[in-house]
Amino acid sequence: MTTNDTAETNSITDHVNYDPNHLLDALIEKLHLKNDAALSRALEVAPPVISKIRHRRLPVGASLLIRMHEVSELSIRELRELMGDRREKFRISDKQFKPKPGAAPAPVAAPTGGAE
């Protein structure tokens, strides 16, 4: 087995362990709610958001994770563990911060006089 095979196996097992349903069910239980509709009201999101997360058509985004933290008082780490995310760190792609090829550079603001 090569290093690439190991990396591929790890990414597959990461996806197998990812289970947003466990997170949603744990929140419903912790908040003493009856169903997904009640959870959506508690989180102040539209009911289809919860449904799409359950059916893995929508990931649990950062803003929703923060809202879950605020409502449940569970730490972000605990919430991530509930959904099977065991990564120690999140890495943001460096592509998000690079300008697109051929794009004009961002304008630089001219300094203001201030001391006249």
TORKETI-226780 format. One record per residue: x, y, z of N, C-alpha, C, O in turn; residue number from 1. Coordinates in nm, 3 decimals, padded with zeros to 5 digits. Layout:
! TORKETI-226780
@nu=X; nv=Y; nw=Z; cau=X; cav=Y; caw=Z; cu=X; cv=Y; cw=Z; ou=X; ov=Y; ow=Z; k=NUM
...
***
This chain:
! TORKETI-226780
@nu=00.086; nv=-00.119; nw=00.000; cau=00.000; cav=00.000; caw=00.000; cu=00.089; cv=00.123; cw=00.000; ou=00.181; ov=00.134; ow=00.082; k=1
@nu=00.064; nv=00.216; nw=-00.090; cau=00.145; cav=00.337; caw=-00.100; cu=00.087; cv=00.447; cw=-00.013; ou=-00.021; ov=00.433; ow=00.044; k=2
@nu=00.162; nv=00.556; nw=-00.004; cau=00.115; cav=00.671; caw=00.073; cu=-00.014; cv=00.726; cw=00.014; ou=-00.104; ov=00.766; ow=00.088; k=3
@nu=-00.023; nv=00.728; nw=-00.119; cau=-00.145; cav=00.777; caw=-00.184; cu=-00.264; cv=00.690; cw=-00.150; ou=-00.375; ov=00.741; ow=-00.130; k=4
@nu=-00.242; nv=00.558; nw=-00.145; cau=-00.351; cav=00.467; caw=-00.108; cu=-00.400; cv=00.495; cw=00.033; ou=-00.521; ov=00.493; ow=00.059; k=5
@nu=-00.306; nv=00.521; nw=00.125; cau=-00.343; cav=00.551; caw=00.263; cu=-00.423; cv=00.680; cw=00.270; ou=-00.524; ov=00.686; ow=00.340; k=6
@nu=-00.379; nv=00.783; nw=00.200; cau=-00.451; cav=00.911; caw=00.201; cu=-00.590; cv=00.893; cw=00.144; ou=-00.687; ov=00.952; ow=00.193; k=7
@nu=-00.601; nv=00.812; nw=00.037; cau=-00.731; cav=00.788; caw=-00.024; cu=-00.822; cv=00.713; cw=00.073; ou=-00.940; ov=00.746; ow=00.085; k=8
@nu=-00.769; nv=00.612; nw=00.141; cau=-00.846; cav=00.535; caw=00.238; cu=-00.893; cv=00.625; cw=00.352; ou=-01.007; ov=00.615; ow=00.395; k=9
@nu=-00.805; nv=00.713; nw=00.401; cau=-00.843; cav=00.803; caw=00.510; cu=-00.955; cv=00.896; cw=00.469; ou=-01.046; ov=00.920; ow=00.548; k=10
@nu=-00.952; nv=00.949; nw=00.346; cau=-01.059; cav=01.039; caw=00.304; cu=-01.190; cv=00.964; cw=00.291; ou=-01.297; ov=01.020; ow=00.318; k=11
@nu=-01.184; nv=00.838; nw=00.250; cau=-01.306; cav=00.757; caw=00.240; cu=-01.364; cv=00.731; cw=00.379; ou=-01.484; ov=00.745; ow=00.399; k=12
@nu=-01.279; nv=00.695; nw=00.474; cau=-01.330; cav=00.668; caw=00.608; cu=-01.379; cv=00.795; cw=00.675; ou=-01.471; ov=00.791; ow=00.757; k=13
@nu=-01.317; nv=00.909; nw=00.641; cau=-01.366; cav=01.036; caw=00.695; cu=-01.511; cv=01.059; cw=00.651; ou=-01.594; ov=01.102; ow=00.730; k=14
@nu=-01.540; nv=01.030; nw=00.523; cau=-01.675; cav=01.050; caw=00.472; cu=-01.773; cv=00.951; cw=00.536; ou=-01.890; ov=00.984; ow=00.557; k=15
@nu=-01.726; nv=00.830; nw=00.565; cau=-01.812; cav=00.729; caw=00.626; cu=-01.849; cv=00.773; cw=00.768; ou=-01.963; ov=00.755; ow=00.810; k=16
@nu=-01.754; nv=00.832; nw=00.841; cau=-01.779; cav=00.872; caw=00.979; cu=-01.862; cv=01.001; cw=00.989; ou=-01.923; ov=01.026; ow=01.092; k=17
@nu=-01.864; nv=01.081; nw=00.883; cau=-01.940; cav=01.205; caw=00.884; cu=-02.089; cv=01.173; cw=00.887; ou=-02.140; ov=01.105; ow=00.798; k=18
@nu=-02.158; nv=01.222; nw=00.990; cau=-02.301; cav=01.194; caw=01.002; cu=-02.372; cv=01.314; cw=01.064; ou=-02.383; ov=01.325; ow=01.186; k=19
@nu=-02.421; nv=01.404; nw=00.979; cau=-02.489; cav=01.522; caw=01.033; cu=-02.618; cv=01.485; cw=01.107; ou=-02.664; ov=01.562; ow=01.191; k=20
@nu=-02.677; nv=01.369; nw=01.077; cau=-02.799; cav=01.327; caw=01.146; cu=-02.774; cv=01.310; cw=01.296; ou=-02.859; ov=01.343; ow=01.378; k=21
@nu=-02.657; nv=01.259; nw=01.330; cau=-02.624; cav=01.241; caw=01.471; cu=-02.620; cv=01.376; cw=01.542; ou=-02.669; ov=01.390; ow=01.654; k=22
@nu=-02.561; nv=01.475; nw=01.476; cau=-02.556; cav=01.611; caw=01.531; cu=-02.697; cv=01.666; cw=01.550; ou=-02.730; ov=01.718; ow=01.657; k=23
@nu=-02.780; nv=01.656; nw=01.448; cau=-02.916; cav=01.711; caw=01.456; cu=-02.998; cv=01.640; cw=01.563; ou=-03.070; ov=01.704; ow=01.639; k=24
@nu=-02.986; nv=01.507; nw=01.570; cau=-03.060; cav=01.431; caw=01.672; cu=-03.013; cv=01.467; cw=01.813; ou=-03.094; ov=01.477; ow=01.905; k=25
@nu=-02.883; nv=01.486; nw=01.829; cau=-02.829; cav=01.524; caw=01.960; cu=-02.879; cv=01.662; cw=02.002; ou=-02.909; ov=01.684; ow=02.120; k=26
@nu=-02.888; nv=01.754; nw=01.907; cau=-02.939; cav=01.888; caw=01.939; cu=-03.087; cv=01.882; cw=01.978; ou=-03.130; ov=01.948; ow=02.073; k=27
@nu=-03.163; nv=01.803; nw=01.905; cau=-03.306; cav=01.788; caw=01.937; cu=-03.322; cv=01.734; cw=02.079; ou=-03.406; ov=01.782; ow=02.155; k=28
@nu=-03.240; nv=01.635; nw=02.112; cau=-03.248; cav=01.577; caw=02.246; cu=-03.204; cv=01.676; cw=02.353; ou=-03.271; ov=01.692; ow=02.455; k=29
@nu=-03.091; nv=01.744; nw=02.331; cau=-03.038; cav=01.837; caw=02.430; cu=-03.133; cv=01.954; cw=02.455; ou=-03.148; ov=02.000; ow=02.568; k=30
@nu=-03.196; nv=02.001; nw=02.349; cau=-03.286; cav=02.117; caw=02.360; cu=-03.430; cv=02.076; cw=02.393; ou=-03.518; ov=02.162; ow=02.401; k=31
@nu=-03.452; nv=01.947; nw=02.411; cau=-03.586; cav=01.894; caw=02.443; cu=-03.689; cv=01.936; cw=02.339; ou=-03.796; ov=01.987; ow=02.373; k=32
@nu=-03.655; nv=01.915; nw=02.214; cau=-03.745; cav=01.950; caw=02.103; cu=-03.812; cv=01.824; cw=02.050; ou=-03.767; ov=01.712; ow=02.076; k=33
@nu=-03.920; nv=01.844; nw=01.975; cau=-03.995; cav=01.728; caw=01.925; cu=-03.947; cv=01.679; cw=01.789; ou=-03.950; ov=01.559; ow=01.762; k=34
@nu=-03.903; nv=01.772; nw=01.702; cau=-03.873; cav=01.732; caw=01.565; cu=-03.784; cv=01.836; cw=01.496; ou=-03.741; ov=01.934; ow=01.556; k=35
@nu=-03.759; nv=01.811; nw=01.368; cau=-03.675; cav=01.901; caw=01.289; cu=-03.735; cv=02.040; cw=01.275; ou=-03.662; ov=02.139; ow=01.272; k=36
@nu=-03.867; nv=02.048; nw=01.266; cau=-03.932; cav=02.179; caw=01.253; cu=-03.904; cv=02.264; cw=01.377; ou=-03.876; ov=02.384; ow=01.366; k=37
@nu=-03.913; nv=02.202; nw=01.494; cau=-03.884; cav=02.274; caw=01.618; cu=-03.736; cv=02.315; cw=01.623; ou=-03.703; ov=02.423; ow=01.673; k=38
@nu=-03.648; nv=02.228; nw=01.573; cau=-03.506; cav=02.261; caw=01.569; cu=-03.481; cv=02.379; cw=01.475; ou=-03.402; ov=02.468; ow=01.507; k=39
@nu=-03.546; nv=02.379; nw=01.362; cau=-03.528; cav=02.490; caw=01.268; cu=-03.573; cv=02.622; cw=01.330; ou=-03.511; ov=02.726; ow=01.308; k=40
@nu=-03.682; nv=02.618; nw=01.408; cau=-03.727; cav=02.740; caw=01.477; cu=-03.626; cv=02.784; cw=01.584; ou=-03.598; ov=02.903; ow=01.598; k=41
@nu=-03.572; nv=02.688; nw=01.657; cau=-03.474; cav=02.720; caw=01.761; cu=-03.347; cv=02.780; cw=01.701; ou=-03.286; ov=02.871; ow=01.759; k=42
@nu=-03.307; nv=02.730; nw=01.584; cau=-03.185; cav=02.779; caw=01.518; cu=-03.212; cv=02.899; cw=01.429; ou=-03.120; ov=02.961; ow=01.376; k=43
@nu=-03.340; nv=02.931; nw=01.413; cau=-03.383; cav=03.042; caw=01.328; cu=-03.337; cv=03.024; cw=01.183; ou=-03.285; ov=03.117; ow=01.121; k=44
@nu=-03.358; nv=02.903; nw=01.132; cau=-03.332; cav=02.874; caw=00.991; cu=-03.459; cv=02.815; cw=00.931; ou=-03.546; ov=02.766; ow=01.003; k=45
@nu=-03.469; nv=02.820; nw=00.800; cau=-03.585; cav=02.764; caw=00.731; cu=-03.582; cv=02.611; cw=00.743; ou=-03.475; ov=02.551; ow=00.738; k=46
@nu=-03.699; nv=02.548; nw=00.760; cau=-03.704; cav=02.402; caw=00.771; cu=-03.632; cv=02.325; cw=00.660; ou=-03.572; ov=02.222; ow=00.687; k=47
@nu=-03.636; nv=02.373; nw=00.534; cau=-03.564; cav=02.299; caw=00.430; cu=-03.412; cv=02.291; cw=00.454; ou=-03.348; ov=02.200; ow=00.403; k=48
@nu=-03.356; nv=02.384; nw=00.528; cau=-03.213; cav=02.379; caw=00.559; cu=-03.182; cv=02.253; cw=00.639; ou=-03.086; ov=02.182; ow=00.610; k=49
@nu=-03.263; nv=02.226; nw=00.740; cau=-03.243; cav=02.105; caw=00.822; cu=-03.262; cv=01.980; cw=00.737; ou=-03.185; ov=01.885; ow=00.749; k=50
@nu=-03.362; nv=01.980; nw=00.653; cau=-03.388; cav=01.865; caw=00.566; cu=-03.271; cv=01.841; cw=00.472; ou=-03.229; ov=01.727; ow=00.453; k=51
@nu=-03.220; nv=01.946; nw=00.413; cau=-03.107; cav=01.931; caw=00.319; cu=-02.982; cv=01.882; cw=00.392; ou=-02.904; ov=01.805; ow=00.335; k=52
@nu=-02.962; nv=01.926; nw=00.515; cau=-02.848; cav=01.876; caw=00.593; cu=-02.867; cv=01.728; cw=00.623; ou=-02.773; ov=01.649; ow=00.611; k=53
@nu=-02.988; nv=01.689; nw=00.662; cau=-03.017; cav=01.548; caw=00.692; cu=-02.992; cv=01.458; cw=00.572; ou=-02.942; ov=01.346; ow=00.586; k=54
@nu=-03.027; nv=01.508; nw=00.454; cau=-03.012; cav=01.428; caw=00.332; cu=-02.877; cv=01.452; cw=00.264; ou=-02.856; ov=01.410; ow=00.150; k=55
@nu=-02.788; nv=01.520; nw=00.335; cau=-02.651; cav=01.547; caw=00.288; cu=-02.645; cv=01.620; cw=00.156; ou=-02.553; ov=01.600; ow=00.077; k=56
@nu=-02.742; nv=01.706; nw=00.134; cau=-02.739; cav=01.791; caw=00.016; cu=-02.684; cv=01.929; cw=00.050; ou=-02.659; ov=02.011; ow=-00.038; k=57
@nu=-02.665; nv=01.955; nw=00.180; cau=-02.612; cav=02.083; caw=00.227; cu=-02.521; cv=02.056; cw=00.346; ou=-02.561; ov=01.986; ow=00.440; k=58
@nu=-02.400; nv=02.109; nw=00.344; cau=-02.312; cav=02.088; caw=00.459; cu=-02.352; cv=02.179; cw=00.575; ou=-02.421; ov=02.279; ow=00.556; k=59
@nu=-02.308; nv=02.144; nw=00.693; cau=-02.329; cav=02.231; caw=00.809; cu=-02.225; cv=02.341; cw=00.797; ou=-02.105; ov=02.318; ow=00.818; k=60
@nu=-02.270; nv=02.461; nw=00.763; cau=-02.179; cav=02.572; caw=00.742; cu=-02.134; cv=02.634; cw=00.874; ou=-02.188; ov=02.605; ow=00.980; k=61
@nu=-02.035; nv=02.720; nw=00.863; cau=-01.976; cav=02.784; caw=00.982; cu=-02.079; cv=02.867; cw=01.058; ou=-02.084; ov=02.861; ow=01.181; k=62
@nu=-02.161; nv=02.943; nw=00.987; cau=-02.258; cav=03.029; caw=01.056; cu=-02.363; cv=02.946; cw=01.130; ou=-02.406; ov=02.984; ow=01.239; k=63
@nu=-02.403; nv=02.833; nw=01.070; cau=-02.501; cav=02.747; caw=01.137; cu=-02.436; cv=02.677; cw=01.257; ou=-02.500; ov=02.660; ow=01.361; k=64
@nu=-02.312; nv=02.638; nw=01.242; cau=-02.240; cav=02.576; caw=01.354; cu=-02.229; cv=02.673; cw=01.472; ou=-02.245; ov=02.633; ow=01.587; k=65
@nu=-02.203; nv=02.797; nw=01.442; cau=-02.196; cav=02.899; caw=01.548; cu=-02.333; cv=02.918; cw=01.612; ou=-02.343; ov=02.931; ow=01.734; k=66
@nu=-02.436; nv=02.919; nw=01.531; cau=-02.573; cav=02.933; caw=01.586; cu=-02.607; cv=02.813; cw=01.675; ou=-02.669; ov=02.829; ow=01.780; k=67
@nu=-02.567; nv=02.693; nw=01.633; cau=-02.590; cav=02.574; caw=01.715; cu=-02.518; cv=02.586; cw=01.848; ou=-02.571; ov=02.548; ow=01.952; k=68
@nu=-02.398; nv=02.640; nw=01.844; cau=-02.321; cav=02.664; caw=01.967; cu=-02.394; cv=02.763; cw=02.058; ou=-02.404; ov=02.739; ow=02.179; k=69
@nu=-02.444; nv=02.871; nw=02.003; cau=-02.513; cav=02.972; caw=02.083; cu=-02.639; cv=02.917; cw=02.148; ou=-02.668; ov=02.947; ow=02.264; k=70
@nu=-02.713; nv=02.837; nw=02.075; cau=-02.841; cav=02.784; caw=02.125; cu=-02.820; cv=02.669; cw=02.224; ou=-02.891; ov=02.659; ow=02.324; k=71
@nu=-02.723; nv=02.582; nw=02.195; cau=-02.706; cav=02.461; caw=02.277; cu=-02.604; cv=02.476; cw=02.389; ou=-02.602; ov=02.396; ow=02.483; k=72
@nu=-02.518; nv=02.576; nw=02.379; cau=-02.407; cav=02.596; caw=02.472; cu=-02.305; cv=02.482; cw=02.465; ou=-02.223; ov=02.466; ow=02.556; k=73
@nu=-02.310; nv=02.403; nw=02.359; cau=-02.206; cav=02.302; caw=02.334; cu=-02.092; cv=02.374; cw=02.263; ou=-02.115; ov=02.467; ow=02.185; k=74
@nu=-01.969; nv=02.330; nw=02.289; cau=-01.855; cav=02.394; caw=02.221; cu=-01.857; cv=02.357; cw=02.073; ou=-01.919; ov=02.259; ow=02.032; k=75
@nu=-01.787; nv=02.437; nw=01.994; cau=-01.776; cav=02.408; caw=01.851; cu=-01.711; cv=02.270; cw=01.833; ou=-01.753; ov=02.192; ow=01.748; k=76
@nu=-01.609; nv=02.241; nw=01.913; cau=-01.543; cav=02.110; caw=01.905; cu=-01.643; cv=01.998; cw=01.933; ou=-01.644; ov=01.897; ow=01.863; k=77
@nu=-01.727; nv=02.014; nw=02.036; cau=-01.826; cav=01.910; caw=02.069; cu=-01.925; cv=01.892; cw=01.954; ou=-01.962; ov=01.780; ow=01.921; k=78
@nu=-01.969; nv=02.003; nw=01.895; cau=-02.062; cav=01.995; caw=01.783; cu=-01.999; cv=01.924; cw=01.664; ou=-02.062; ov=01.839; ow=01.601; k=79
@nu=-01.874; nv=01.958; nw=01.635; cau=-01.803; cav=01.893; caw=01.524; cu=-01.786; cv=01.744; cw=01.551; ou=-01.802; ov=01.663; ow=01.459; k=80
@nu=-01.755; nv=01.707; nw=01.674; cau=-01.741; cav=01.565; caw=01.707; cu=-01.873; cv=01.491; cw=01.692; ou=-01.876; ov=01.376; ow=01.650; k=81
@nu=-01.984; nv=01.558; nw=01.727; cau=-02.116; cav=01.495; caw=01.713; cu=-02.148; cv=01.461; cw=01.568; ou=-02.216; ov=01.362; ow=01.541; k=82
@nu=-02.098; nv=01.542; nw=01.475; cau=-02.127; cav=01.512; caw=01.335; cu=-02.017; cv=01.430; cw=01.270; ou=-02.020; ov=01.404; ow=01.150; k=83
@nu=-01.918; nv=01.388; nw=01.352; cau=-01.815; cav=01.299; caw=01.301; cu=-01.695; cv=01.368; cw=01.241; ou=-01.613; ov=01.304; ow=01.176; k=84
@nu=-01.682; nv=01.499; nw=01.263; cau=-01.567; cav=01.573; caw=01.211; cu=-01.458; cv=01.567; cw=01.317; ou=-01.467; ov=01.634; ow=01.420; k=85
@nu=-01.356; nv=01.488; nw=01.292; cau=-01.250; cav=01.467; caw=01.390; cu=-01.123; cv=01.546; cw=01.357; ou=-01.020; ov=01.527; ow=01.422; k=86
@nu=-01.129; nv=01.633; nw=01.255; cau=-01.008; cav=01.708; caw=01.219; cu=-00.968; cv=01.801; cw=01.333; ou=-01.052; ov=01.860; ow=01.400; k=87
@nu=-00.838; nv=01.812; nw=01.353; cau=-00.786; cav=01.900; caw=01.458; cu=-00.788; cv=02.045; cw=01.415; ou=-00.809; ov=02.135; ow=01.497; k=88
@nu=-00.766; nv=02.070; nw=01.284; cau=-00.761; cav=02.207; caw=01.233; cu=-00.839; cv=02.214; cw=01.103; ou=-00.850; ov=02.115; ow=01.030; k=89
@nu=-00.892; nv=02.331; nw=01.076; cau=-00.952; cav=02.358; caw=00.947; cu=-00.850; cv=02.435; cw=00.866; ou=-00.784; ov=02.525; ow=00.917; k=90
@nu=-00.837; nv=02.400; nw=00.742; cau=-00.745; cav=02.473; caw=00.655; cu=-00.826; cv=02.537; cw=00.544; ou=-00.903; ov=02.470; ow=00.475; k=91
@nu=-00.808; nv=02.665; nw=00.529; cau=-00.876; cav=02.738; caw=00.422; cu=-00.785; cv=02.732; cw=00.300; ou=-00.665; ov=02.756; ow=00.310; k=92
@nu=-00.842; nv=02.703; nw=00.189; cau=-00.766; cav=02.693; caw=00.066; cu=-00.701; cv=02.826; cw=00.033; ou=-00.763; ov=02.931; ow=00.046; k=93
@nu=-00.574; nv=02.821; nw=-00.009; cau=-00.506; cav=02.944; caw=-00.046; cu=-00.564; cv=03.002; cw=-00.175; ou=-00.542; ov=03.119; ow=-00.205; k=94
@nu=-00.639; nv=02.921; nw=-00.249; cau=-00.703; cav=02.970; caw=-00.372; cu=-00.809; cv=03.074; cw=-00.341; ou=-00.840; ov=03.158; ow=-00.426; k=95
@nu=-00.866; nv=03.070; nw=-00.221; cau=-00.969; cav=03.167; caw=-00.185; cu=-00.914; cv=03.308; cw=-00.173; ou=-00.989; ov=03.405; ow=-00.182; k=96
@nu=-00.783; nv=03.320; nw=-00.152; cau=-00.724; cav=03.451; caw=-00.130; cu=-00.643; cv=03.502; cw=-00.247; ou=-00.593; ov=03.614; ow=-00.243; k=97
@nu=-00.629; nv=03.421; nw=-00.353; cau=-00.553; cav=03.462; caw=-00.470; cu=-00.647; cv=03.525; cw=-00.572; ou=-00.758; ov=03.476; ow=-00.593; k=98
@nu=-00.602; nv=03.634; nw=-00.635; cau=-00.686; cav=03.693; caw=-00.741; cu=-00.693; cv=03.599; cw=-00.861; ou=-00.601; ov=03.521; ow=-00.885; k=99
@nu=-00.801; nv=03.608; nw=-00.935; cau=-00.816; cav=03.526; caw=-01.053; cu=-00.717; cv=03.572; cw=-01.159; ou=-00.687; ov=03.691; ow=-01.168; k=100
@nu=-00.667; nv=03.478; nw=-01.240; cau=-00.573; cav=03.517; caw=-01.345; cu=-00.637; cv=03.620; cw=-01.438; ou=-00.751; ov=03.605; ow=-01.481; k=101
@nu=-00.562; nv=03.724; nw=-01.468; cau=-00.612; cav=03.828; caw=-01.557; cu=-00.695; cv=03.934; cw=-01.488; ou=-00.735; ov=04.031; ow=-01.552; k=102
@nu=-00.722; nv=03.919; nw=-01.359; cau=-00.802; cav=04.018; caw=-01.287; cu=-00.714; cv=04.138; cw=-01.254; ou=-00.595; ov=04.124; ow=-01.227; k=103
@nu=-00.774; nv=04.254; nw=-01.258; cau=-00.701; cav=04.377; caw=-01.226; cu=-00.669; cv=04.378; cw=-01.077; ou=-00.749; ov=04.331; ow=-00.996; k=104
@nu=-00.552; nv=04.431; nw=-01.039; cau=-00.520; cav=04.438; caw=-00.896; cu=-00.617; cv=04.529; cw=-00.823; ou=-00.672; ov=04.623; ow=-00.881; k=105
@nu=-00.637; nv=04.501; nw=-00.695; cau=-00.729; cav=04.582; caw=-00.614; cu=-00.673; cv=04.723; cw=-00.603; ou=-00.553; ov=04.741; ow=-00.585; k=106
@nu=-00.760; nv=04.825; nw=-00.612; cau=-00.713; cav=04.963; caw=-00.601; cu=-00.664; cv=04.991; cw=-00.460; ou=-00.719; ov=04.940; ow=-00.362; k=107
@nu=-00.560; nv=05.070; nw=-00.450; cau=-00.504; cav=05.110; caw=-00.321; cu=-00.558; cv=05.247; cw=-00.287; ou=-00.554; ov=05.339; ow=-00.369; k=108
@nu=-00.610; nv=05.262; nw=-00.164; cau=-00.666; cav=05.391; caw=-00.122; cu=-00.554; cv=05.493; cw=-00.109; ou=-00.446; ov=05.461; ow=-00.058; k=109
@nu=-00.580; nv=05.615; nw=-00.155; cau=-00.482; cav=05.722; caw=-00.143; cu=-00.475; cv=05.768; cw=00.003; ou=-00.578; ov=05.775; ow=00.071; k=110
@nu=-00.355; nv=05.799; nw=00.052; cau=-00.345; cav=05.844; caw=00.191; cu=-00.413; cv=05.980; cw=00.208; ou=-00.412; ov=06.064; ow=00.117; k=111
@nu=-00.472; nv=06.000; nw=00.323; cau=-00.538; cav=06.128; caw=00.351; cu=-00.442; cv=06.222; cw=00.422; ou=-00.352; ov=06.177; ow=00.493; k=112
@nu=-00.461; nv=06.354; nw=00.401; cau=-00.370; cav=06.455; caw=00.456; cu=-00.370; cv=06.464; cw=00.605; ou=-00.262; ov=06.479; ow=00.661; k=113
@nu=-00.475; nv=06.457; nw=00.674; cau=-00.488; cav=06.456; caw=00.819; cu=-00.420; cv=06.570; cw=00.895; ou=-00.489; ov=06.638; ow=00.972; k=114
@nu=-00.288; nv=06.594; nw=00.880; cau=-00.216; cav=06.693; caw=00.962; cu=-00.186; cv=06.817; cw=00.880; ou=-00.073; ov=06.834; ow=00.835; k=115
@nu=-00.282; nv=06.903; nw=00.859; cau=-00.262; cav=07.026; caw=00.784; cu=-00.281; cv=07.146; cw=00.871; ou=-00.268; ov=07.259; ow=00.825; k=116
***
